[in-house]
Amino acid sequence: MKNLFSILLLLCSSIVFAQNNSNTSVELTQQMKEAVVTYNEKVNERIQHYTNQQYKLYKEQRIPMTQNLDQVIQIQMQKGMLYQLCFVGDPLSYKMHLKLFLNGAGLIVQDKVNVLNEGMHWIDVPFLCPATGIYELSLQQKTDIERPLAYMMLFTKTSTN
């Protein structure tokens, strides 16, 4: 009987805790709603822009980012291919940073944007792949938003060299 009471007490407290946590959803402000629209428009614009230039979309991914922390993605790439890397971040972030590494070769490309000063919330980086391998792409956004919007696209084109 004592065990049954303990189990019922634990079950009731779990239900109350779950209900309290479900009520803590984030309310979207008008500024956040506008940022989502701006973000989606920029993602679509970048895809259209590079497909019009005869690039093929090789990889795309919504990135589950956390504010002020690096998010690393591994990508297989081929030597001699021309790549266009595009990172669209949250319009409400302050800064964005992108680094592409290859083990043994080091840093391949790097770029950063000060969103507040430059008014851009995306980074476009073209590069000719120096070696076949699995690359590490590191992305970061400085922001007050806990889970900033982030989308990565990698376009490819056969090099004419």
Backbone as numpy.savetxt, mean C-alpha at the origin, in Angstrom:
# Nx Ny Nz CAx CAy CAz Cx Cy Cz
-21.55 -27.86 39.47 -22.38 -26.67 39.47 -21.50 -25.40 39.47
-20.41 -25.44 40.25 -19.50 -24.30 40.31 -18.84 -24.08 38.95
-18.47 -25.18 38.27 -17.87 -25.07 36.93 -18.87 -24.52 35.92
-20.11 -24.92 36.02 -21.15 -24.43 35.12 -21.35 -22.93 35.31
-21.35 -22.48 36.57 -21.49 -21.05 36.85 -20.30 -20.27 36.29
-19.11 -20.81 36.43 -17.90 -20.15 35.91 -17.95 -20.04 34.39
-18.41 -21.09 33.74 -18.51 -21.10 32.28 -19.54 -20.07 31.82
-20.70 -20.02 32.49 -21.74 -19.05 32.14 -21.26 -17.62 32.36
-20.53 -17.38 33.44 -20.00 -16.05 33.73 -18.99 -15.64 32.65
-18.12 -16.56 32.26 -17.13 -16.30 31.21 -17.82 -16.02 29.88
-18.85 -16.81 29.56 -19.59 -16.63 28.32 -20.28 -15.27 28.28
-20.92 -14.86 29.35 -21.62 -13.57 29.41 -20.64 -12.41 29.29
-19.51 -12.50 29.98 -18.54 -11.41 29.91 -17.93 -11.32 28.51
-17.75 -12.44 27.83 -17.24 -12.44 26.46 -18.21 -11.76 25.51
-19.49 -12.02 25.69 -20.52 -11.42 24.84 -20.56 -9.91 25.05
-20.51 -9.46 26.29 -20.53 -8.02 26.59 -19.29 -7.36 26.02
-18.13 -7.98 26.17 -16.88 -7.43 25.63 -16.94 -7.32 24.11
-17.46 -8.35 23.45 -17.56 -8.34 21.99 -18.52 -7.24 21.52
-19.63 -7.02 22.23 -20.57 -5.97 21.86 -19.96 -4.59 22.04
-19.20 -4.39 23.10 -18.55 -3.10 23.32 -17.52 -2.81 22.24
-16.76 -3.81 21.82 -15.75 -3.62 20.78 -16.36 -3.39 19.41
-17.52 -3.98 19.15 -18.15 -3.79 17.83 -18.72 -2.38 17.69
-18.93 -1.68 18.79 -19.47 -0.33 18.75 -18.38 0.74 18.60
-17.12 0.34 18.50 -16.02 1.30 18.42 -15.57 1.51 16.98
-16.47 1.47 16.04 -16.10 1.68 14.64 -15.73 3.14 14.41
-14.87 3.36 13.43 -14.41 4.71 13.11 -15.45 5.40 12.25
-15.82 6.61 12.65 -16.77 7.39 11.86 -15.99 8.13 10.77
-16.44 7.98 9.53 -15.78 8.65 8.42 -16.17 10.11 8.38
-15.17 10.97 8.36 -15.42 12.40 8.22 -15.59 12.72 6.74
-16.06 13.92 6.45 -16.20 14.34 5.05 -14.83 14.35 4.37
-13.80 14.77 5.10 -12.44 14.81 4.55 -11.97 13.41 4.18
-12.27 12.43 5.02 -11.89 11.04 4.73 -12.64 10.50 3.51
-13.92 10.82 3.39 -14.71 10.38 2.25 -14.15 10.97 0.95
-13.78 12.25 0.99 -13.18 12.88 -0.19 -11.83 12.26 -0.52
-11.06 11.90 0.51 -9.76 11.27 0.29 -9.91 9.91 -0.40
-10.94 9.15 -0.04 -11.19 7.85 -0.67 -11.51 8.04 -2.15
-12.32 9.03 -2.47 -12.67 9.31 -3.87 -11.42 9.71 -4.65
-10.63 10.62 -4.08 -9.38 11.08 -4.72 -8.42 9.92 -4.94
-8.28 9.08 -3.94 -7.41 7.89 -4.01 -7.85 6.95 -5.14
-9.14 6.61 -5.17 -9.66 5.71 -6.20 -9.48 6.30 -7.60
-9.72 7.59 -7.73 -9.54 8.24 -9.03 -8.08 8.17 -9.48
-7.13 8.35 -8.55 -5.71 8.31 -8.89 -5.28 6.89 -9.29
-5.77 5.88 -8.59 -5.45 4.49 -8.95 -5.92 4.22 -10.38
-7.15 4.57 -10.68 -7.70 4.35 -12.03 -6.95 5.17 -13.08
-6.58 6.39 -12.74 -5.84 7.24 -13.67 -4.47 6.65 -14.01
-3.76 6.14 -13.00 -2.43 5.56 -13.22 -2.53 4.29 -14.09
-3.52 3.47 -13.84 -3.70 2.26 -14.64 -3.99 2.64 -16.08
-4.89 3.58 -16.29 -5.23 4.03 -17.65 -4.02 4.65 -18.34
-3.28 5.47 -17.62 -2.12 6.16 -18.19 -1.08 5.16 -18.72
-0.74 4.17 -17.92 0.32 3.23 -18.35 -0.17 2.18 -19.35
-1.42 1.80 -19.27 -1.93 0.88 -20.30 -2.02 1.60 -21.65
-2.29 2.89 -21.64 -2.28 3.68 -22.89 -0.88 3.78 -23.48
0.15 3.66 -22.66 1.54 3.69 -23.12 2.07 2.29 -23.43
1.17 1.34 -23.61 1.50 -0.04 -24.00 2.17 -0.85 -22.89
2.06 -0.43 -21.65 2.53 -1.24 -20.53 1.45 -2.27 -20.20
1.89 -3.40 -19.68 0.96 -4.42 -19.19 1.00 -4.42 -17.67
-0.17 -4.53 -17.07 -0.25 -4.57 -15.62 0.26 -5.94 -15.16
1.41 -5.97 -14.53 2.07 -7.20 -14.10 1.59 -7.62 -12.72
1.44 -6.66 -11.82 1.00 -6.96 -10.46 0.32 -5.72 -9.89
-0.76 -5.95 -9.18 -1.42 -4.87 -8.46 -1.93 -5.42 -7.15
-1.93 -4.56 -6.14 -2.31 -5.03 -4.83 -2.68 -3.87 -3.93
-3.78 -4.01 -3.22 -4.10 -3.06 -2.15 -3.21 -3.46 -0.99
-2.52 -2.50 -0.39 -1.55 -2.78 0.65 -2.16 -2.51 2.02
-2.18 -3.52 2.90 -2.71 -3.31 4.25 -1.66 -2.62 5.12
-1.58 -1.32 5.03 -0.53 -0.57 5.73 -0.97 -0.15 7.13
0.04 0.08 7.95 -0.13 0.65 9.27 0.67 1.94 9.30
0.12 2.97 9.90 0.77 4.28 9.90 2.22 4.19 10.37
3.09 4.90 9.65 4.49 5.11 9.99 5.34 3.83 10.05
4.84 2.71 9.54 5.60 1.46 9.52 5.83 1.00 8.08
6.99 0.37 7.85 7.29 -0.18 6.53 6.43 -1.40 6.26
5.94 -1.49 5.05 5.23 -2.68 4.57 6.09 -3.26 3.45
6.48 -4.52 3.57 7.37 -5.13 2.59 6.60 -6.15 1.76
6.82 -6.07 0.44 6.19 -6.98 -0.52 7.30 -7.62 -1.34
7.20 -8.90 -1.58 8.17 -9.58 -2.45 7.59 -9.74 -3.84
8.43 -9.42 -4.85 7.98 -9.46 -6.24 9.04 -10.12 -7.10
8.64 -11.11 -7.89 9.54 -11.76 -8.85 9.65 -10.88 -10.10
10.90 -10.56 -10.49 11.11 -9.74 -11.69 12.19 -10.36 -12.57
12.14 -10.01 -13.87 13.03 -10.59 -14.86 14.03 -9.57 -15.41
15.27 -10.00 -15.57 16.33 -9.15 -16.11 15.94 -8.66 -17.51
16.23 -7.38 -17.76 16.01 -6.80 -19.08 14.61 -6.28 -19.33
13.70 -6.50 -18.38 12.33 -5.98 -18.52 12.28 -4.54 -18.03
11.52 -3.72 -18.72 11.29 -2.35 -18.30 10.06 -2.36 -17.40
10.24 -1.87 -16.18 9.14 -1.84 -15.21 8.78 -0.40 -14.87
7.53 -0.21 -14.55 7.03 1.06 -14.05 6.33 0.74 -12.74
6.91 1.20 -11.66 6.37 0.95 -10.33 5.56 2.17 -9.91
4.35 1.94 -9.44 3.47 3.03 -9.04 2.87 2.71 -7.67
3.03 3.64 -6.76 2.49 3.52 -5.40 1.57 4.71 -5.16
0.29 4.42 -4.96 -0.69 5.46 -4.66 -1.00 5.35 -3.17
-0.76 6.46 -2.46 -0.98 6.48 -1.02 -2.20 7.28 -0.63
-2.37 7.40 0.65 -3.50 8.13 1.21 -3.31 9.63 1.00
-4.29 10.31 0.42 -4.16 11.76 0.22 -4.00 12.54 1.52
-4.34 11.94 2.65 -4.22 12.62 3.94 -2.90 12.33 4.65
-2.00 11.60 4.00 -0.69 11.35 4.61 0.21 12.56 4.43
1.32 12.58 5.18 2.28 13.70 5.09 3.40 13.38 4.12
3.95 12.17 4.26 5.09 11.74 3.43 4.89 10.30 3.01
5.48 9.96 1.86 5.47 8.58 1.35 6.90 8.23 0.97
7.25 6.96 1.16 8.60 6.51 0.86 8.53 5.13 0.22
9.34 4.93 -0.82 9.38 3.67 -1.57 10.84 3.27 -1.76
11.16 1.99 -1.50 12.51 1.45 -1.74 12.35 0.07 -2.36
13.20 -0.23 -3.35 13.20 -1.53 -3.99 14.60 -2.12 -3.86
14.70 -3.31 -3.25 15.97 -3.97 -3.00 16.03 -5.31 -3.73
17.25 -5.73 -4.06 17.50 -7.10 -4.52 18.65 -7.62 -3.69
18.45 -8.76 -3.04 19.50 -9.36 -2.22 20.76 -9.58 -3.06
21.87 -9.06 -2.60 23.12 -9.18 -3.33 23.41 -8.00 -4.23
22.38 -7.29 -4.65 22.57 -6.13 -5.52 22.33 -4.82 -4.76
21.60 -4.89 -3.65 21.34 -3.70 -2.85 20.13 -2.92 -3.31
20.17 -1.63 -3.05 19.07 -0.74 -3.38 19.03 -0.50 -4.89
17.90 -0.78 -5.50 17.74 -0.61 -6.95 17.11 0.75 -7.26
16.00 1.05 -6.62 15.36 2.36 -6.78 14.85 2.84 -5.43
14.74 4.15 -5.32 14.24 4.77 -4.10 13.59 6.10 -4.48
12.48 6.41 -3.86 11.84 7.69 -4.10 11.00 8.04 -2.88
10.79 9.33 -2.68 9.92 9.77 -1.60 9.20 11.04 -2.04
8.05 11.25 -1.43 7.22 12.40 -1.74 6.77 13.03 -0.44
6.89 14.34 -0.36 6.32 15.09 0.74 4.94 15.54 0.28
3.92 14.82 0.70 2.56 15.04 0.21 2.09 16.47 0.48
2.39 16.98 1.66 1.93 18.33 2.01 2.57 19.40 1.13
3.86 19.28 0.85 4.56 20.29 0.05 4.32 20.14 -1.45
4.31 18.91 -1.93 4.23 18.67 -3.36 2.82 18.46 -3.87
1.88 18.22 -2.97 0.49 18.03 -3.37 0.23 16.71 -4.11
1.19 15.80 -4.08 1.05 14.49 -4.74 0.93 13.41 -3.67
0.12 12.41 -3.94 0.01 11.27 -3.02 0.28 9.97 -3.77
1.20 10.05 -4.74 1.60 8.87 -5.50 3.06 9.02 -5.91
3.66 7.86 -6.18 5.05 7.81 -6.64 5.08 6.93 -7.89
5.71 7.42 -8.96 5.92 6.65 -10.18 7.43 6.51 -10.38
7.90 5.27 -10.52 9.33 5.04 -10.70 9.54 4.05 -11.85
10.14 4.51 -12.96 10.49 3.57 -14.04 11.91 3.02 -13.80
12.14 1.77 -14.17 13.49 1.22 -14.08 13.62 -0.01 -14.96
14.86 -0.22 -15.41 15.21 -1.40 -16.19 15.75 -2.43 -15.20
15.16 -3.61 -15.17 15.51 -4.63 -14.20 16.94 -5.15 -14.47
17.84 -5.02 -13.49 19.23 -5.42 -13.69 19.50 -6.92 -13.58
18.63 -7.64 -12.86 18.86 -9.07 -12.65 17.55 -9.77 -12.32
17.44 -11.02 -12.73 16.26 -11.81 -12.39 16.34 -12.19 -10.93
15.23 -12.09 -10.25 15.20 -12.48 -8.84 13.95 -12.03 -8.14
13.93 -12.30 -6.85 12.82 -11.88 -6.01 13.25 -10.60 -5.31
12.56 -9.52 -5.62 12.87 -8.19 -5.08 11.98 -7.93 -3.87
12.49 -7.08 -2.98 11.71 -6.63 -1.84 11.35 -5.16 -2.03
10.07 -4.89 -2.03 9.56 -3.54 -2.16 9.11 -3.09 -0.78
9.69 -2.00 -0.28 9.37 -1.45 1.02 8.61 -0.14 0.82
7.42 -0.05 1.41 6.56 1.13 1.29 6.26 1.67 2.69
6.19 2.99 2.80 5.86 3.60 4.08 5.12 4.91 3.86
4.20 5.21 4.78 3.50 6.50 4.78 3.56 7.10 6.18
3.95 8.35 6.25 3.89 9.10 7.51 2.53 9.77 7.55
1.76 9.47 8.59 0.39 9.96 8.65 -0.16 9.85 10.07
-1.26 10.53 10.31 -1.98 10.39 11.58 -3.05 9.31 11.47
-3.30 8.84 10.27 -4.33 7.84 10.03 -3.77 6.46 10.37
-4.49 5.71 11.20 -4.00 4.42 11.67 -3.81 3.40 10.54
-4.75 3.34 9.60 -4.69 2.39 8.48 -4.83 3.16 7.18
-3.74 3.79 6.70 -3.84 4.62 5.50 -4.13 3.81 4.24
-4.76 4.46 3.28 -5.03 3.87 1.97 -3.70 3.66 1.25
-3.56 2.54 0.56 -2.32 2.27 -0.18 -2.59 1.24 -1.26
-2.04 1.52 -2.46 -2.22 0.62 -3.60 -0.93 0.61 -4.41
-0.46 -0.57 -4.74 0.76 -0.73 -5.51 0.43 -1.36 -6.86
1.02 -0.79 -7.91 0.87 -1.35 -9.25 2.26 -1.48 -9.86
2.49 -2.58 -10.53 3.75 -2.79 -11.25 3.38 -3.12 -12.69
3.84 -2.26 -13.59 3.60 -2.43 -15.02 4.89 -2.90 -15.65
4.78 -3.60 -16.78 5.97 -4.09 -17.45 5.87 -3.89 -18.95
7.05 -3.77 -19.55 7.16 -3.64 -20.99 8.48 -4.27 -21.37
8.53 -4.98 -22.48 9.79 -5.56 -22.93 10.72 -4.44 -23.36
11.95 -4.51 -22.87 12.95 -3.48 -23.21 13.29 -3.57 -24.68
13.50 -2.41 -25.32 13.83 -2.38 -26.74 15.35 -2.40 -26.97
16.13 -2.49 -25.88 17.60 -2.53 -26.00 18.09 -3.91 -26.33
